[in-house]
Amino acid sequence: MNDPIIGRAIQGATPTRRGIIRAAGGLAGILATGRAPAFAQAQPQKMIVAHVNPVPETGAVAMDWFAKAITERSKGELPTEFQGGTLLNKEIDIINGVKSGNIAMGTPAGAAATLFPEMGAFLVSYLISSYGQAYKILNGQVGDRLDKLFQEKYGVKVIYYFDYGFRHFWNNKRPIETPKDLRGLKFRVQPSKVFADCVNGLGAVAVPLGWAEVMTAAQQGVIDGADLPVANMVPLKAYEVSKYFSLTYHNYGATLVAMNLGMWNALRPEQQKMMLDTGREAQGVVRKITEDVDSLASAKTLLDPRGMTVNAPDLGPFKKIAQEKIWPGFQKQYGALWDEIVAAA
């Protein structure tokens, strides 16, 4: 989660967090004053793609690939570097940095609905029923309209949408076989109303926490568990603080990689096209990683050797509760967007 690094920071010095953020303001200043953009000068300045997590977290793998591809394809005009979990460890700090121009690109990761509330519709339990449905929406007219809205409202350009796949509950108390098994269990959720309402609506107790606090909270008993896609259970080491993993598919983790709008507008048209084309490829990278392991067989292969018990409950009773208790309020809130999501099913 970082910034276009200027001066000594680019030349290999070991920068402090404050120094890097201060240096990064140089590129934002160049753009604001109308001088030639950094990448058009004799010595191109490095752009940072920032994320709260390092490789091998799934989003991080794709962003690291993206940064390297942009550097190579631009033939050095747009040197780009991925930074994961190194300088900023809160999603809100990263997105605020992108908005202000202190960071070139970054992702809200799992906090997309917190920082871009319009993304909350994708998180409503069981509204998204398949990857195909989600991809059709995000790569189509709905995704384009959200991109335009984010430019106007937040000052950021969507480089590509990606996802963390379908989330499943993990905990250290019991397997989740029926909705009744959720009762009384305290699950960490992103600090967003839609996350909390969905988990509470299904019968558990939502505890809003940033990801940086999750492992400690689980160790101390503040929470009984949380939710993650299969693909990130091992990279984020959730198996170290949990015993049970239940494939509940209770929401779909749509998110995005955003770029400061001023920096985007300073790119030449062919550079913009290259950025978006490469972003679409990076989207494919993370989607393949996520989909390839989102099954009972893959989950067991990954988690059984790490001491976890994996199960796949009948989803019918969970969906019924969601439709009766969760959907009505959000259907009214999201209106036309809700209808478009349903129509794409």
Residue, then its C-alpha position, 0 to 999 in steps of 0.5 A: m500500500n504505497d506510493p510512487i517512491i521518489g528520490r533516495a527511496i527509488q535509488g535503493a535506500t531503506p526508507t522509513r514509512r514517513g519518508i516514503i509517504r512524504a517522498a511520494g507526494g512529489l509525484a502528486g505535486i507534479l501532477a497537480t501543478g501541471r508539470a510533465p508527469a514523472f513517467a514522461q521525464a528522463q528518469p521515470q519514477k516508480m509507481i507502487v501497487a499497495h496491499v495489506n497482505p504479501v504474497p502468497e495471499t491470492g490478491a497479492v500474487a496477482m498484483d505482484w504479477f501485474a506490477k512486473a508485467i507493467t514494468e516490462r511491457s512499458k519498457g521502463e516508462l512505467p516502472t511499477e512495484f508491488q508492496g504487500g504488508t510492508l508500509l501500511n497495514k490498514e485498508i483505509d490508509i491505503i485507499n486514502g493514500v490512493k485518493s490523495g495521490n500519495i500512493a499510485m495504486g492500491t486495493p481495499a482488499g476485503a474491506a471494499a464495502t467499507l471504503f466503497p459502500e456501493m460494493g456492498a451489494f455483492l456481499v449480501s448472503y447468497l445473492i451471488s450464486s456463482y462465479g459466472q454470475a459475478y464475472k458477468i456483472l463486474n466485467g460488464q455494464v455494471g462494473d463500468r458504471l461503478d468505475k465511472l461513479f468511483q472516479e466522480k465520487y472518490g477520485v480513483k480509477v478502477i484498474y481491475y475488479f477481482d475477488y476473494g471467492f466465496r467465503h466460508f466460516w472457520n472456527n475453533k468450536r464446532p463444524i457448521e452443519t446447520p444454521k443452528d450451529l452458528r448460534g452464539l459463535k462470535f465471528r470476525v467481520q469487516p467493519s461494514k454494516v453489510f458484513a455484520d447484518c449478514v452474519n448476524g442474520l444467519g444467526a451468529v454474532a458479528v464482531p467487526l475487526g480489521w484483518a490485522e487484529v484477527m489472529t490475536a483476537a482468535q488466540q485470546g478468545v475475543i472471536d471464535g472464528a471468521d470467514l475466508p475463501v479456501a484459497n487464503m486459509v493457508p496463506l493467511k495461516a488461519y488454520e493456526v487458530s481454528k479447528y473447523f472449516s465449513l463450506t457455507y458459501h455465504n457471501y462473495g468477496a468482490t473487490l478492486v484495484a484502484m489508481n489515483l485519478g490524476m495519475w491515470n489521466a496523466l497517462r498517454p492513451e496507449q499507456q492507459k490501454m496497456m494498464l487496463d489490458t494487463g489488469r484484465e490478465a491479472q484479474g484472470v490470474v487471481r480468479k483461477i487461483t481462487e476457483d481452482v481450490d473452491s471445493l470440498a476435495s481441495a479444501k480437505t487436501l489443503l486443511d486436513p494435513r494442518g489439523m482442521t476438520v472440513n465439511a460441506p453442509d446443505l446450503g438450502p437452509f442457510k439460503k432460506i434464512a438469508q432470503e427471509k431475514i437478510w434480503p428484504g432490507f438490502q433489496k430496497q437499499y440497492g434497488a436497480l443494482w440488486d435487480e441487475i445482479v438477480a437478472a445475471a444469475 
